[in-house]
Amino acid sequence: MLVKIYGSAVYGIDSTLITIEVNVSRGAKFILVGLPDSAIKESKERIHVALYNQGFRWPGFKVVVNMSPADLRKEGSAYDLPIAIGVLVGSKQLIAKYLPRYVIMGELSLDGTILPIKGVLPMAVQARKDGFKGLLVPAQNAKEAAIVNGLDVYGMSTIEEVCDFFRNPNELEPVTIDTRSLFKSEQRFIMNDFSDVKGQQTVKRALEIAAAGGHNIVLIGPPGAGKTMLAKRFPSILPPLSLGEALETTKIHSVAGKMKGSTSLIAHRPFRAPHHTISDVALVGGGSSPHPGEISLAHNGVLFLDELPEYKRSVLEVLRQPLEDRVISISRSKYCVEFPASFTLVASMNPCPCGYFNHPAKPCVCAPGVVQKYLNRISGPLLDRIDLHVEVTPVNFDQLTTKSTSVSSEEIRQRVMKAREKQENRFSKKNIHCNAQMNSVDLKKHGLIDEQAMKILKLAMEQLDLSARAYDRILKVSRTIADLASCERIQSIHVAEAIHFRSLDRQTWSVPL
């Protein structure tokens, strides 16, 4: 008897419908075809024992399983459940009249329980797109899939529950979630607040500009000055995620297997902080079957690189293309996948190996030329793509012990949101959400500056020997500063402040004071 069951395969962050054909006929072999990987080839033993422990039997006939389309490689153990159901229906141990209406996915344990899998959200999106009535997934993944409206999602714990569902499909209620209510409730949380930070007004201002325009920023200063503390508070001043951004972010984390059982929707901007020993593949994504890397997991959020010069040169250089294009393409011999990578880069670094170059109180013990060699670990092209270079100085005792409260994250966030609202209105007809995403055409149209500001910018270009990319970056930051000041036209004060936050472009920066 021939049976067709429908499953799903994830490639990149999208899913593809897989038809699993199970034929039970005379003979005594188990044949699995359709480019399965080792995990799928081993499924016979898992399915055999799981069916036995659930009170079923393995048919004493020839079982042929074909996974179509046959030219796409199938990977993972999530096909255990659809193959098992196909064997039961093919051997007439189960009558499933409505089987073609559902997509079924799940990994089997030896006792017949169904284990959670990765990439359920894109599977649910594709199932709805293909016109299926419902989706049967492990119980732990049901809430994640249920955020897709217009699709009946059922969470299953054992093979027996799946069989009971097909015997009496109307007895089990689908998992339902009010996506908008869930999104609003998930956004309520307490985060690290800027009011806890004493002093550092210049750095807070730079972070506000970075948040308002989506600009990349690097903090440079001695150990203990507060670089990491400030960076970890940066997400608290970013605008909240929209529902569309939340769904897109959740999709990426679902494919990467980063979703926790209690979480079905990511409602906060991601904050990823990989260690400096990370490999370039782990950062950008890839592998034999490409999976999202840290830059994609930081999509719509923040990628924090602490101690930037300690990262391997090859790792830092792979950041250059996604910082420009906000997408990463990974090619293999038979297919190419794209992962979104629209993130804000926040980096921190010491000014030298000992950490005390230009420190107001402690002397630098580095040998001559070591400071410049240390800074040269970060290439010029990468620094060009970082909009704001900010010096972080140590906080003195009086500032540290003051009882007066600093401005809160919520106050800064409100100013950031007003600036972002101006940008959304400005780029409403384009797929641009902030000033950092402007191309040269947009910059020419919206980066209008007065004559005095142009003179200042020309002087900076000549004195600092800036590149054309740095020129564009300064204009973009100036546009953001003008938005924060509610000015339609960029003025000289805005350009001067933007140039001030390009400290690593100064040729005399590495010369001691």
N, C-alpha and C positions, 0 to 999 in steps of 0.2 A: 504494500500500500504506500502511495506517495503522499507526503504531507508537506505543505509550505508554511514556514513560520517566518515572521519578520523581526529582524533585529536592527542594530545600528552600529556604525563604526565612526570613530572620531578622527578627523584629519585636520591638524591645526586647531582651530577653535570652532570648526563647523563639523556637522555630522552628515553621514551618507547612509541611505537605506541599504540594508543587507538582507537578501532573501536566502533563508536557510532551508534547503530541500532535504527531507529525510525520506529515504525509500527503504522499506522493510520487505525483503523477498526471500526466496529459498537460498540457503547457503549458511555459512558459519563465520563470515568475516565481518570486520568493522573497517570501513574505508572512509577516510576523510579527505576531501579535495576542495580546492578553491583558495590556494595560497594561505593556509593557516600557519601560524608560528608554533613554536614548541609548546607554549602554554595551552593552545587549543588542541594540539595533537595528544597531549596528556589527558584530555578531558574524559576519554572513555573510562578510565579507571575511577575518576571522581564520580562520574555519573552512575557507573555501575554500582558502586558501593552506596551512594546516596539513595538511589532508587530502592535498593535492597533494605536499607535501614528505615525507609518510609513505607515499607510493606508492598512494594512493587517488585517486578522481576525483570531481568534483562532478557529480551526476546532471543530465543534460540534460533535466530535466522540471520541472514546476511543484512547488515545495516550499512547503507551508503549515505553519507552526508555531503552535500555540495553547498558551498557558500558562494553566492553570486552577488556582484560581478566577480568573476574568477580572476580578473587581472589586477585586482586590488588586494594588497596584503592585509590579512586580518590578524590582529594581535590582542593578547590578553585573555583572561579567564572568564570574561563577562558573557561568553556565548554558552556556558555550561547549561544554564536554565532553558534557553530556547531549544537546544539540542535534546535535552532530557524530555521536554514536553513533546517534541517531534517524535522521539522514540516511543513514548507512551501512546500517542495518537496513532502512529504507524503500526504499532503492535495491537491496537484495538483495546488497550487497557483504559483508555480515556476517550470519551466522545466530546469533541470541542467544536460545536457548530459555529461559534462566533470567533474562532481563532484568527481568521484573516483581518479582523477589525482592530487588532491590537499589536503593538510592538512589545516584545518581551526581552528583557536583559537581566542578567544576574549571575553571580559566581556561586557555586555550590560547595558546601562543606560536606565531609563524609557522612555526617549524620542527617543530611538532607536540608539543613538550614541554608538560607540564602544570604550571602555576604555582600556588603556594600561595594560599589564600583565607582570608577571615575567618569567624568564627562556626562553626567545625567542631564544637566540643563540643555546643552546643545542637542542631545538626543530628543528631548521633549519638544524643543523648537522645531526640529526637522520632522518629527512625527505629526505635529499639527499641520505643518506645511504640506506634508504628503497626504493629508486627509484622513488619517486614522482616528478612530473613535477614542482610543485610550492607550495607556502605557502601563505596563506591569514592570515594576522595579523593586529592588530590595527595600524593606521598610525604612531603613536608615536614610535612604535617598529620596523618599517619597515627598517630603516637604520641599526639597530643593527643586524637584520636577514640577511640583504643584503651582509654582509661581507663574507658570505658563498658562494663561487663560485659554478656554476653548478646548481643553483636552482633559479627559477623565484619567486621573492618575491613581493607581492602586499600589499600596505598599505591601509586599509579600514577605513572610518570614520563613516559610517552608514550601517544599514541593507540594505537600498535601493541601496547603491553602490555595495554591494556584489551581490545582485540580478541582477543588471545591468551588472556586470562582467560575470555572467553565461549566461545571455541572449546574450551578445556580447563579448566573451572572447578576441577577437583580437583587440578591441578598446583601451584597457588600457595597457600602457607600464609598465613593471616591474621596480621596484626601482633597480638601478645599482650603485655600488660603486667600484672604483678601490682601492682594499684593501691596496696594497703596497704604492700607492701615499698618501692615507689617513694616513697610518701608519707614513710615513716620515713627513708629514705636522703636525701631532699631536705631534711629538717629539720636535718640535721647541717651546720652552717656556723659560721664565726667572725664575730661581729659587733662593732661598737663597744661597749666595756664601760664601765660607770660607775666602775670602779676607776681609770680614767685621769683622772677629774675630781678636781681638788684642791679641798677645801673645799666650799662650797655645800650644806651639810647640810640647811638649810631647804628649798631647792629640790628636793633629792633626795627629801625626805620628801613634798613636795607631789606630785611625779611618781609616787611609789609609791602615794599615795592615788588619784590619777587613774587609774593602771593597774588598781588593785584594784577600783574601782567603775565604770570606763568613763566617767569624768567628763571634760568639756572643761576646758582649762586655758590661761591666757595668762600669759606670762612678760614682765615689764616691768623694764627696767634699762638702764644706759648701754652704749655700744658696747664690745666686748671683755670683757664680764662673763661670757660663756659661755652665752648663751641658745641660740644655734643648736647649739652642741656638745652641750648637755644634751638639746635636743629630738631630735637625731639618734640619741641613745642610748635614747630612750624605748621604741622597739620591742623592745629587748633585755630589758626587764623585763615585757613583756606575756605572758600565757599563750600557749602554742603553739596554732596552728589545729587544730581538729578536722577529720576527714576530710570531713565534710559542709560545713563552712565553706570548706575548701580547694576543693572541687568548685564551690561557688557563686561563689567569688572567681575561679576559673579561667574559669568561664562568662562572667563580665563582661569579663574581659581578652581572651578569645577573640573576643567580639563586637566589641570595640574595636580588634582587630588588634594587640594589645600582646604577644602570645605570641611568644617567641623560638623559633627552630627547634630548639634543644637542650633546651627546656623543654616538658614536656607537662602538668605539674601545678604550680600555685603552692602551695608548702608553707609560706611565710612570710607574716606579716601585711604587707600593702602599706604603703608609706610614700610618700605623694605630696606633693611640695613645689612647687606651681605658682608661677611668677613673679608679682609684683604687677601686671604689665601684662595679666594674663589677662582675658578677657571673661566676662560673666555666662553666656553660652551654653556656653563652653568649660568653665566650672566646674560647672554643673548638668547639662549635656548638652542635646541638641536638634539643630537643623538641619532641613532639609526632610525627611530621613529620620532620625529621632532616634537618636543614638548616645550611649553613656554619657559623662558628663563626669568631671571630676576627683573630685567627691564620691562618685560611684559606683565609680570605680577605687580609691578609698580604703576601700570597703566591707570590713568586718571588720578594718580596719587604722587607719592614722593619716593625717589630713590636716594638713600643717604649713604655716601661713601666716606666713612671715617678714616682718617690717616691716608689721604689720597695718594701721596708718593709711595706708600708701601705696597700698593697694588702692582702687579706685574705690568710691564709696558704693553704687552700684547692684549691684556684685559682692558686697559684704558683706551687703547686705540680702536677697539671694536665699538666703543660708544659713539664715535664720531658720526657714523651714518644714521643711526636711530635718533640722535639729537637733532639732526637736520630734517629727516624725513618723517619722524614720529611713527615709523613702522619698520619691522625687521623681516626680511625675506630669507627663508632657508630653503635651499634647493637640494633635491636628491635626484637620482638618475631617472626616476619615473614620475616624480611630481614635485611641486613647489608649494610651500605653505607660507602664509603671511601671518605674523602676530602683531597686534597693535602695540605701540610703545610710546604713547604720548604721556610722558611723565615730567615732573620737575626734578632736576638734579640738584641736590644739596650736598656739598662736599666740605670736608674740613681737613686742615693740615697744619703741622708745625712749620715754622719758618726755616728750620734747619734741623739736622739730626739731634742736637742736644735740646732744641726747643726754645732757646732763650735769646735768639738773635733779635736785636732791637728791643729787648726787654728793658723797662725803665729802671729796674733794680738789680737784676741778676745778670752777670756777665756771660757772654757766649764763649764756649771753650772749643768751638770748631776751628780747624785749621784754615788758613787762607784758601779761598777758592772752593771750599766744601759747601758753602751756602748756595752758591750758584749751581754747583753740580747737583745738589739736592733738589733745587727747583727745576732743573732740567729733566728730572724724571717725568715731569708732566710736559708733554709736547706743546709747542706753540699752537698747532691746529686745534687741539682740544681746549686750551685756554681761550682761544678765539670764540669757541662755542659756548663759553660760560659768560653770561651777561654781567654779573656783579662779582667783583673781587673785594672782599671786605676784611679789613684788619680788626682783630678782636684783641683789645688790650685788657690786662688784669684789672679787676675791680679793687679799689682801695678800701681800707678798713672802714672809713666813715660811710661809704656807700653800702658796704656789706652789712653794717649794723644798724642802718637807719630803719625806723619803724614805719615810715611812710610807705604806702602801697603804690606799686607801679600800675601802669595802665593794663587792663585785663585783656585777655585774648578776644573776648566778645566785642569789646570796643574796637579793637583793630579789625576784627572780622567784619564788622558793619561797614567800616570804611572800604575794606577790600571788596565787599559785595556791591557797594555803590559804583566803584570803579569798574568792576566786572560787568555790571548792568549796562554801563555806557558802551563797553566793548561789544556786548551781545547785540545791542541795538545797532551799533556801527557795522557789524559784520553779519547782520540778520539774514542776508541773502547768500551768504557763503558758509562753507563748512569750517568756520574759524570761530573760536570761542574766547581767545585772549590775544593780547598784543604780540606775545612771543611767537605766535603761529603765523604772523603776517609774512607774505612774500614780498618781493621787490616792488611789484605793481601796487599792492596795498600800502606799502610803506611810502611810496611816492605820492599816493593820493591822500593818506591820512597823517603823514609825518611832516606837515607843514610847519616851518620854523621862521621866526622873524630874523631880520638882518643882523642884529647884535648876536643872537644865538648862533647864526651861521659863522660869524667871525670867530667866536670862541671854539666852535667845533673844528674849523679849519686850522686854528692855532694848535689845538690838541693833536690833530692828525699829523701835522708837521713835526711837532716837538716830540711826540711819543712814537712816531713812525708806525702808526696803526694801519692794519689791513682794511680792505674794503668790507670784509665781514664784520670787523670791529666797529666800523662806521655804522653799518646797519644795526648792530646790537645797541650802540649808544642811542641811536634814533628811536629804537623800540622802547628802551628804558625811559627815555625822555618823554615819549608819548604816554607811558604809564604814569609817570610822575605828574604830568599835566592832567591826566584823568583823575588822579587822587586830589588834585587841586581844583578840579572842576573847570579847567581851562580848555577852550576849544583849540587854541593854537599853542604850539610849543614855544616857550619863552627861554631867554638866556639862563634864568635861574634853574630851569628844569634840565637844560643841557649841562650846565656846570655841575649839578648834583650827579648826573649820570656819569660824567667823566671822573668825578671824585671816586666813584665806586668801580674804578678800573685800575686798582693799585698795582696789580702784577704786570700791567703794560708799561709801567714806568721803568726806564732804563736804570735809574738810580736806586731802585727799591732795595736791591741786595747790598747796597753800600751802607755800612753802619753809620748811625747818627752821630 
